[in-house]
Amino acid sequence: MGFQSLPYVVALFSSLLWLYYSLIKGGDTFLLITINAFGSLIESLYLIIFVMYATPYGKKQTFKISSAAMAMCLVIFLGSYFLLQGTTRAVVVGWICVGMSICVFASPLTIVFKVVKTKSIEFMPFPLSCLLTLSAMTWFTYGMFTADLCVTVPNVLGFVLGVIQIALYQYYKQKSKVISIPEIKLPDHIINIRISNSEVYPVDSSRSSSSISSEMVEVEEKKQNKMPELYKGMMTTAAMVDDDPCGVEVVKPVLIMCAA
């Protein structure tokens, strides 16, 4: 199976962390709450659809990864809630979200290395790279206006990586050339089949075997007398036809029928 559930699990994990951060931070965090709630819902639907059509091995791996991610979320939620207080809780959770976002933004580096190695842009969809760059720019601006470093810092890295992806796409798009292979029409393989004339001679079965034998001898003599003329005609015909080394000559035998 070509697809993996790890990107969906990581995205769901990041959305849940940011949703928790926006809830405990306080202030005007309506945009953070709505976008991450919607992201958590979408990623959950992606995982459900993936599990529906995945192989038994894929389902098993998805269950393991999802269980580990949910366990980490639970540890962060409960640990920060019971062990930390006030603004310290929001700061700690916020920087955990920053680290998670950096991992998410750094994941396309594997695609960047593959593009540089193969010198092909087929592994890097341009619309996705463009939208990720615009999203990083937007959230960077939002973080600057709200003076939230936890939102600003990871989107700086996201913007830089997005610009690198777009630059690589444009560079290797100009370098790549489409090589068209001309269609080669193979010649038809023709087999010349030469069939000589077949003759059927009726024989009366009521006659004696000796008379039949004598008539067969006469027929053979007549046939031998006609053979030079037949060969002459065949040679004339063969001179008009292309001498194909793959030619096959089929000669039908003489059939003698006994009339009762």
CORBEL-V391217 format. One record per residue. N is the residue number from 1. NEAR is the number of other ideal C-beta (glycine too) atoms within 8 Angstrom. D_LAST is the distance of its C-alpha to the last C-alpha in Angstrom with 1 decimal. Layout:
n=(N:N)
near=(NEAR:NEAR)
d_last=(D_LAST:D_LAST)
This chain:
n=(1:2:3:4:5:6:7:8:9:10:11:12:13:14:15:16:17:18:19:20:21:22:23:24:25:26:27:28:29:30:31:32:33:34:35:36:37:38:39:40:41:42:43:44:45:46:47:48:49:50:51:52:53:54:55:56:57:58:59:60:61:62:63:64:65:66:67:68:69:70:71:72:73:74:75:76:77:78:79:80:81:82:83:84:85:86:87:88:89:90:91:92:93:94:95:96:97:98:99:100:101:102:103:104:105:106:107:108:109:110:111:112:113:114:115:116:117:118:119:120:121:122:123:124:125:126:127:128:129:130:131:132:133:134:135:136:137:138:139:140:141:142:143:144:145:146:147:148:149:150:151:152:153:154:155:156:157:158:159:160:161:162:163:164:165:166:167:168:169:170:171:172:173:174:175:176:177:178:179:180:181:182:183:184:185:186:187:188:189:190:191:192:193:194:195:196:197:198:199:200:201:202:203:204:205:206:207:208:209:210:211:212:213:214:215:216:217:218:219:220:221:222:223:224:225:226:227:228:229:230:231:232:233:234:235:236:237:238:239:240:241:242:243:244:245:246:247:248:249:250:251:252:253:254:255:256:257:258:259:260)
near=(6:2:5:6:15:7:8:11:13:12:11:13:12:12:13:11:14:12:13:12:14:11:8:10:10:5:4:4:10:6:7:13:11:8:8:13:10:8:10:12:8:8:12:9:8:9:14:8:8:13:11:6:5:11:6:6:7:13:10:8:10:14:8:8:11:11:8:8:12:8:8:9:12:8:8:12:9:8:9:12:8:5:5:9:4:6:5:8:12:12:8:10:14:13:9:10:14:11:8:11:13:10:9:10:12:9:9:11:8:7:10:13:8:9:15:8:6:7:8:8:11:4:8:12:5:9:6:7:14:10:8:12:14:9:9:14:10:8:11:14:8:11:15:8:6:8:6:9:8:12:13:11:10:13:14:10:11:16:12:8:13:14:9:9:15:12:8:13:13:8:8:12:8:6:7:9:4:4:4:4:4:4:4:4:4:4:4:4:5:5:8:9:8:10:8:8:5:9:7:8:9:7:11:7:7:4:7:5:5:6:8:10:8:8:9:9:8:8:10:8:8:8:10:7:7:8:8:7:7:10:8:8:8:10:8:8:9:9:6:5:7:4:6:8:4:6:10:7:6:7:6:6:5:9:8:8:8:8:7:4)
d_last=(75.3:77.0:80.0:82.9:85.4:88.5:89.5:89.5:91.5:94.1:94.4:94.9:97.5:99.4:99.4:100.8:103.5:104.6:104.5:106.9:109.1:109.4:110.4:113.1:114.5:116.1:117.0:114.7:111.3:109.3:106.8:106.3:105.7:103.2:101.1:100.9:100.1:97.3:96.1:96.1:94.1:91.5:91.1:90.7:87.9:86.2:86.4:84.9:82.0:81.5:81.5:79.0:76.3:77.4:75.5:77.1:78.7:80.1:81.5:83.2:84.8:85.9:87.5:89.4:90.6:91.6:93.5:95.4:96.3:97.5:99.5:101.2:102.0:103.5:105.7:107.0:107.6:109.4:111.2:112.6:113.6:115.5:116.8:117.7:120.0:120.6:119.8:119.0:115.9:114.7:115.4:113.5:110.5:110.6:110.4:107.6:105.8:106.6:105.1:102.0:101.7:102.1:99.2:97.1:98.1:97.5:93.9:92.5:93.8:90.6:88.7:91.2:90.7:86.9:87.2:89.5:87.3:84.0:85.6:83.4:84.6:81.5:83.3:86.4:85.9:88.5:89.2:90.0:92.4:94.1:94.6:95.9:98.4:99.5:99.9:102.1:104.2:104.7:105.7:107.9:109.8:110.0:111.4:114.0:115.2:115.5:116.9:114.3:113.6:110.9:108.9:110.0:109.4:105.7:104.8:106.5:104.0:101.2:102.2:102.4:99.0:97.5:99.0:97.5:94.0:94.2:95.5:92.7:90.1:91.4:91.7:88.2:86.8:88.0:86.8:83.3:80.8:77.4:74.9:71.9:68.7:66.8:63.2:61.1:57.7:55.3:52.8:49.2:47.0:44.1:41.1:39.2:35.4:33.7:30.0:28.3:25.5:22.1:19.2:15.4:13.5:9.8:8.4:6.1:5.2:6.8:9.8:12.6:13.7:16.8:15.3:13.3:16.7:18.6:16.6:17.2:20.8:21.1:19.8:22.4:25.1:24.5:24.7:27.9:29.3:28.8:30.3:33.9:33.5:31.7:34.5:37.1:35.8:35.7:39.2:40.4:39.0:40.5:43.9:43.9:43.2:45.8:45.2:45.2:45.6:43.6:40.6:37.2:34.3:30.8:28.1:24.4:22.1:19.2:15.9:12.8:9.5:6.2:3.8:0.0)
